Amino acid sequence: MDSARALTLRSNSWEGWDLASRVLLILWVALLAVDRIDFLGGEGEFLLTPFLVLTPLVLC
């Protein structure tokens, strides 16, 4: 009985994702529509939003 439960717990939808990847994905989804945050502080020619910063990290 214990081995069946352990197998069920191990084979979940987050299999293969470490904690950093989980946090990054949740943060990315939470900040998808944010367009008022500019990581360049208005000094650049475009807005460097969290979406632009986090997308390459999520895809890696």
Backbone torsions as a table, in degrees:
resi	resn	phi	psi	omega
1	MET	NA	-42.2	-179.1
2	ASP	-66.2	-37.3	-178.9
3	SER	-68.8	-34.4	177.7
4	ALA	-67.5	-39.6	179.1
5	ARG	-67.5	-41.0	178.8
6	ALA	-64.0	-39.0	178.2
7	LEU	-64.9	-40.1	178.4
8	THR	-65.3	-41.0	179.9
9	LEU	-67.6	-34.5	-178.9
10	ARG	-74.4	-33.6	-176.5
11	SER	-97.0	75.6	177.2
12	ASN	-114.6	-178.2	-175.5
13	SER	-72.1	-14.7	-179.9
14	TRP	-94.4	10.6	-177.1
15	GLU	-60.9	129.8	-179.6
16	GLY	92.7	-6.7	179.4
17	TRP	-100.4	127.7	174.1
18	ASP	-87.7	175.0	-175.1
19	LEU	-61.1	-40.5	-179.4
20	ALA	-62.6	-40.4	179.0
21	SER	-66.0	-39.4	178.4
22	ARG	-63.6	-47.7	-179.4
23	VAL	-63.5	-42.1	-179.9
24	LEU	-63.1	-43.1	179.2
25	LEU	-65.0	-43.3	178.8
26	ILE	-64.2	-42.8	177.5
27	LEU	-63.6	-40.9	179.7
28	TRP	-62.2	-46.4	179.4
29	VAL	-65.9	-40.1	-179.4
30	ALA	-65.2	-31.8	-176.6
31	LEU	-102.6	12.9	-178.1
32	LEU	-56.5	-45.4	-173.4
33	ALA	-93.1	3.7	-178.6
34	VAL	-75.5	120.5	178.7
35	ASP	-124.0	3.3	-179.7
36	ARG	-98.0	-9.5	177.3
37	ILE	-89.2	125.4	179.5
38	ASP	-123.7	111.2	-178.4
39	PHE	-70.5	-15.0	176.6
40	LEU	-89.9	-6.3	177.8
41	GLY	66.5	28.0	179.2
42	GLY	80.6	3.3	-178.2
43	GLU	-85.6	-16.8	-177.5
44	GLY	-94.6	176.5	179.2
45	GLU	-81.6	-12.5	179.8
46	PHE	-141.2	167.0	177.4
47	LEU	-82.9	124.4	175.3
48	LEU	-95.2	89.5	-174.8
49	THR	-83.0	164.2	176.3
50	PRO	-58.2	-32.3	178.4
51	PHE	-60.6	-45.2	-179.4
52	LEU	-68.3	-31.0	-179.5
53	VAL	-78.6	-42.9	-172.2
54	LEU	-85.1	-24.8	-176.7
55	THR	-58.2	-48.7	178.0
56	PRO	-61.3	-33.1	179.3
57	LEU	-70.3	-36.6	178.5
58	VAL	-68.0	-37.4	-177.3
59	LEU	-75.8	-18.3	-179.4
60	CYS	-68.9	NA	NA
